[in-house]
Amino acid sequence: MVLGFYSFNKSPYSATWQGFTLEWYQKLFSEDRILSAVNNSLLIAFSAVTVSAVLGTFMAVGLARYNFPGKILYRGISYLPLLIPDIAIAVATLVCLAAFAIPLSIFTIVAAHIVFCLSYIGLVVSARLNNLDPHLEEAAVDLGATPIQAFFQVVLPQLIPGIISGCLLAFVLSLDDFLISSFTAGSGSSTLPIEIFSRIRAGVKPDINALSVMLISITATVASIAELIRASQDKQNNL
């Protein structure tokens, strides 16, 4: 609310109110650096979420339906990004990239974001998978479907709400990430949170307030949609 209030302040300083204006929002859309940062953030988020949605879904199904050597260890490792602080993931990723002499770029940010997006999507899909009736898949196999056909035609459609909810959650986390992005970003691959941080070092100005309000609004909208999908999913389960 404070950011929103001062983002419409005509004064270039946040100390006093001098009237209502949309100047700072108009200024944002005319700056190439801001537009480039927004484009990078959206590209990274969509790329990381797309890859994580596929891998996370198969990971959740594999952990729930199959037994294999080291399953318990793999389950623990796969959900470590949920527990480890972002700074530890950022440093570890940077060290790994340096060890293999991989140059930093927008692709390294995407790879780093896949690491934690995968865990969140896998967790949400696993929760959805636990609520499914296993007899439906068994019935499909008894009626002549192959295991692959049963998965894609019976199980996957029931997992779609969980996959979408997990993707929206991962998208918000990827869009808002600063620490991991700043450690793995190369030259010219600045994201929106990195751009905000670079600007506030010179002092908080109304255009920063406007930029922050836009970022908060986008993430709040996406998070609300994810929560509505989750609530609808829970309601259907209860029925």
N, C-alpha and C positions, 0 to 999 in steps of 0.2 A: 504493500500500500504506500509506503514511503517512497519507494522508487517510482511508482506510478504517478504519485502526486508531483514530484519534482521533475519528472520527464516532460511535463507540460508547462514548466515554469519558463517564462520568457527571459528571466535573468540567466546569464552565463554562469552564475555562481549559485550554489544551492542554499546559501545562507538566508536569502530573502526572497519573497514572492513578489514578482513584478507584473504578473498577468498571465493569461492563458495563451499558449501557442502550440502549433504542430510543427514548428520549424525544425526541431531536433529529429523528428521522425523523417521528415522530408530530406534532411541532410544525410541520414544514414543510407537511404536508397540512391544517393548520388555519389557515394564514395566507393571507388573500385576495390579498396582493401576490404571493406565490409562485405561487399558482394562476393568477392573471392573467398573470404573466410566462410561465409554461409554456404557457398557452393561446395567447398571442401568438406565441411561438416556433414552436409546432407549426403554427399557421395560416399564418405567413410561410413556413416551410419547405415545407409541402405546396403552397401556392399558387405559390411560385417554381419548385419542381421540376416541377409539372404543366405550367406554361407553357413552361418550358425544355425539357422532354421532347419536346414537339411541335415547337417551333422548332429545337431542337438536332438532332433526327433529320432534319428536312427540310434543314437547313443542311449536315449531313454528307453526305447523299445528293446534294445539289446540287453541292457542291464535288468530290465523287468522280466524278460521272457527266456533268457538263455543263461546257462551256467558254463563258465569257461575258467581256466586256470588264471589266478590273479584277479578275479572279479572284484573281490572286496577291496583290494589295493587300488584297482583302477577306479572304482566308485569314489573312494576317498580322494584320489588325485584329481578326478574330474570336477569335483565341487570345491577344491581348494581356493579358486579365485573368489568364492563367496566369503571366505574367511580371512584371507591374506590382505593386509592393507594395500591400497593402490600404489603407494610409494615403493613397496617391496616388489610388486609386479613390474612397475616401471623400470626400476634398477635392474632386475633380473632380465627383462626383455632387452634392455640396452646392452648389457654384458653379453647376452647370447648373440645379438646382432653383430657386436664388435668382434666376438670370437670367430664368427664365420665371414667377417669382412663384408657384411651386407650394407650397402650405403643407405642412409636414412632418406625416406621419401614418403609420399602419401600411402604407398603400398605397405610400408612397415607399420604405419599407424593402423591400417585396416587389419593386418595380421595380429597386432597386439590387441585390438578391440575384439577380434574373434575369440580370443582366449577367455575373456570374461563373459562375453555375450553367450557363448556356448554353454557355460555353466547355468546361467539364468534361464535360458530357454529349455535346457535339459531338465531343470528342476520343475518348471511349470508343466511341461509335457508329462513328466513322471507322475505328478500329482493328478493330472487328468487321466492318465493311463490306469492308475490304481482304482479309479471309480468306474471303469468300463466293465461290462458284463463279458467275461471270457467265453461264455457259452455261445455267444453270437458268432465268434470266429470259429469255434469248433463246429457249429451247425453249418457254416459255409463250407468248411472242409468236407464234412459228411455228405454235403449235397454235390460234391464233385469239384469244388474250387481248389486250386493249388494254394500252398501257403502264401505265395507272393500275391496271388489274386485276392485271397482273403484279407491280406494286409491292406492292399490298396483300395479295395472296394468295400470293406467292412470296418476295419480298424481306423484307417487314416481319416475317413470322413468324420468319425467321432472325435478324432484328435484335433481337428481344424480349429475349434474355439480355443483350445489350450495353446496351440501353436501361434495363433494370432495374438493372444494375450501375452505370451512370452516374447514374441517379436516386438510388440509395442513397448514392453518394459525394457527390453534390450536396446531398442532404438533411443529411448529417453536417456538411458545410461551412457550410450555411445555419444549422443549429441552433447551431453553435459560434461563429458570427461575432460579434465584438464591435465592432471598429473601424468598419466600414461601417454597422452598425446604429446605433451611438451617434451618428454624424454625420447620419443621415437619419431618426432617430426623432422623432416629435412628442410632445406632451404626452399621457400616458396610454397610450403604445405601447411600454412597456419590455419588453425580451426577457429571457430567463433569464440570458445572460452579462452584460447590463447590470445586472440586479438583483444578481448576485453581486459585480460590481465596486463597486456603490454600498454594499454591506454591508461589504466588507473594508476600506473606508477608515476604518471605526470600529474595526478590529481583527478578526482572524480568530477566529471563535467556532465551537463544535461544529456549530451548525446550518449554517454555511457549508461545513464539511467534509462534512456529510451531503448538502447540495445539490450539491456538486462531485462526490461519489462517484456520485450518481444520474446526473448529466450525463455523466460519463466512462463509466458502465456502458451507458447508452443508445447513445452514439456508438460504443463498442467493439463492441457487439452488431450494430449496423447495418453497421459496417465489416467485421466478420467474415462477415456474410451476403453482402455484396458481393464479398468475396474468394473465398468458396466458389463463388459463381456464376461468377466469372471463371475459377477453376481448373477447374470442370466444363466450361466453354466451351472452354478450351484443350485439355482432355483429349479432347473430342469432335472438335476440329479435327485433333489428332494421329492419331486413329483413322481 
